[in-house]
Amino acid sequence: MKKFMVLVSTVLLLGFSLAKAQFVVTDPTNLASGILNSANEIVQTSNTVSNVVKNFNEVKKVYEQGKEYYDKLKAVNNLVKDARKVQQTVLMVGNISEMYVESFGKMMNDPNFSPQELTAIAFGYSKLLNESGGLLSDLKQIVNSSSLSMNDKERMEIIDRVYKEVSEYHKLVRYYTNKNISVSYLRAKKKNDGQRVLQLYGTANQKYW
């Protein structure tokens, strides 16, 4: 039990040793919250292309601050099964952020979306980020002093629940991204400009469009 708790704590707090003590990456929930807050700025204040770009650059800045943390966490292999679920949950939230940053960055260069549509798309991403980031907070409860009375079974149930729910949000973000891209592709086809969309987003996920 003690070994398991040490491993879980190591996964959740890995940023202390891997990220040179940068506040935003010492805790995955801080990183997720930072990205979410910046995403919400797009929703609240972006009514022009310039504002969308400006606010999205803040999203990218926060994500890039934590990218080294996520990359190093991916390389951690010597964890027991249950601690690995914690690690994979944190990584999935990081991947959700990555899908948002990479895909939305391309959408801002896509003439098939208006500034108002980009703001609406950002709103959708922020909602999904909010839910998945909130689940990380639930996961942290298992290493808080207030949860020391929980037994192994209760901890495993929290880990399993959060892992499954974050997995669902991960799938939703992928689906949401592909459906938005499909809208652009259909609009481009009507203008005989589908190739531009393929070049912008790539063809790897074209089957989902």
N, C-alpha and C positions, 0 to 999 in steps of 0.2 A: 504494500500500500504506500509506504513512504517513498519507495523508488518511483512508483507511478506518479505521485504528486510532484516529485522533483522534476520528472520528465515533462509533465504538463506545464509546470511553471516555466521550465526552460523554453518550451515552444512559445508560450504567450509573451514572455519577456525577453526573447532572444535579441530584440533590437538593442538592448543595453550594450551588448558586447559586439554586435555586428554593425551598428550604425553610428559609431563615434559619438554617442550620447546626444544626437540631435533629437529634440523633444518630439517632433512629429512622428518619428519612426521608432521610438522606444516602446511603443505599444500599438498593436495593429488597430485597436479601436480608435486611437487618436488619429491614425492615418486615414482610416475610413471616414471619420467625422470631418477631417480637414477637406477631403475630396468632396464630401457631401455638402459642406457649407459653401464651397466654391461653386458647386453645381447649382445650388439654390440661388446664388447670386445671379446666375444666368436667367433663371426663371423670374426673379423679382425685378431686375433692372434692365434686361436686354430687350430693347425694342428697335434697335438698329444693328446693322451688321458689325459696325465698329465695337459696339458694346458687347455683342456676342463673342467676338474675337478676344477682346480685352479680358472678359471674365473667364473665358475658357482657358486662357493662358495661365490663370491662377490655378485652375484645376490641374493643368499639366505640371505646373511647378510643384504642387503638393505631391502628385503621383511620382514625379521623377525623384523627389527627395526620398521616397520610400522604396524605389525600385531596387536599389542595392539590397535592402532588407529582404524583400521578397525573393530576389534571385539567390541569396545565400540560404534562405530558409528552404528553398527547393533542393538544395544540396545536402540537407540533413537527412541521413538514411538510417542511422542507428537508433531508432525509436521503437518502443514496444507498440503493439497493435493499436491500443486505445489512444496512446499519445500521438500516434501517426494520424488518427482521425482528427485530432485537434489541429495538428499541423496542416492537414489537407483542407480543413475548414477555413483556416486563416488564408491559405493560398488561394482558395476559391474566391474569397472576397477580394483579394488582390487581383485575380484574373478578371473579375467583374469590373473593377476599376480600370483595368487595362483595356478591356473591350470598349468601355465607354470612351476613354481617352483617345484610343486609336481610331475608332469608327466615327465618333462625333467630330474629331479633327478633320476627317475626310469629308464628312457631310457639310462642314462649313465652306468647303471649296467646291461644293456641288451646286451648280446653278439651278437644279431642279427643286431646291428647297428655298422657301422664302424665309426671311428673318423670323416671322411669326411662327412658322412651322418648326424652325430650329429651336425656338424657345419652348414650344410644346414638346418636342423630342427630348430636350434637356430635362423638362419636368418629369417625363416618364422615367428617364435614367435616375433622376434624383430620388424618385419614389422607391425604385428597386434597390438603389444604394442604401437608402434609409433603412429598409427592412433587413437587408443582409448585414449591414453594419450593426443594427440593433441586436441581431442574433449573436454577434461576437461579444456583446456586453453580457448576454445570458451565459455564454460560455465561460467568461471570466469569473462568474460566481463560484465556480467549483474550486478556485484557488484563493478565494477571499476568506478572511478569518471568520466571517459570519456564516460560512457554509461548512465549517469544520465538523459540524454535527452530522453531516450527511454520510451515509455509508457508501460502500463501493457500488452497489446496485443503483443507488440514486444518482451517483455521479455518471455512471455509464449511460443511464437513461437520458441525462441532460446532453451528454456528448452525442449520443445517437440521434436525438431529436434535432439538435442544432445542425449536425452534419447533413441530415436528410433535408431539412428546410433550406439550408444554404445551397444544397445541390439543386433544389427546385428553382431557387432564384437565379442560380447560375444558368440553368437551362432557359429560364424566362428572358434573361438579358440577351442571350444568344439569339433566341427567337425574335425578340423585339428589335434587335439590331438588323437581322436579316429581313424582317418585314419592312422596316423603314427603307432599307436599300432597294427592296423590290419595288417600292413606290417610285423611287427615282428611276429605276430601270424601265418600268412601264411608261413613265412620262418621256424618257429619252427615246424609247422605241417609236413613239408616236411622231417624234421629230427626226426619226432616222439617225439618232445619235447614241444608240445603245453602246457602241464601242467605247465611247468616252467613259461611261459608267463602269464598264468592265475594266478599263485601264485604271480607273480611280480606286476601285475597291478590290480588284483582283478577281480571279475566276474560281478560287478554291471553294467558295460556298455558293456558287451559282445555282446549284441544284435546289437550294432553299428559296430562290427567288421566283 
